[in-house]
């Protein structure tokens, strides 16, 4: 029995503006530190896969190959055939990774790593907010 992937979360991310599609824009997004997860279609060319994985490793971005075709990946974000997509929001990337975790060991490992990164980012954001509230209120540590 073939497992299917629910790609609707990528459509939601696209509508919210958190998707970069195509080889060049994904590489630029990874280089700028905006990409949180790079998704590669299974029928992408070897050179595309190699460049995506290279950009991911160079910029500490997680990269996962999913068992969907380029046309399915492109269709879910409202484009034609798209072999490579980057998610730029940590929460949506973690949610997508969680959905694909049951597909393979690589996907499960990626989902676990992304969840840890998401929790760290959330904790940092909470700490900054608490500090800014204390500064505004004039509170000091004793």
ZILIN-V663119 format. One record per run of one state. SS is the DSSP state (A for helix, B for strand, O for the rest). FROM is the first residue (numbers start at 0). TO is the last residue. Records with the same first field share a line. If there is no record, write none. Layout:
SS: FROM-TO + FROM-TO
This chain:
O: 0-6 + 16-17 + 21-21 + 32-35 + 41-44 + 58-60 + 66-68 + 76-82 + 87-88 + 100-103 + 137-141
A: 7-15 + 22-31 + 45-57 + 69-75 + 89-99 + 104-136
B: 18-20 + 36-40 + 61-65 + 83-86
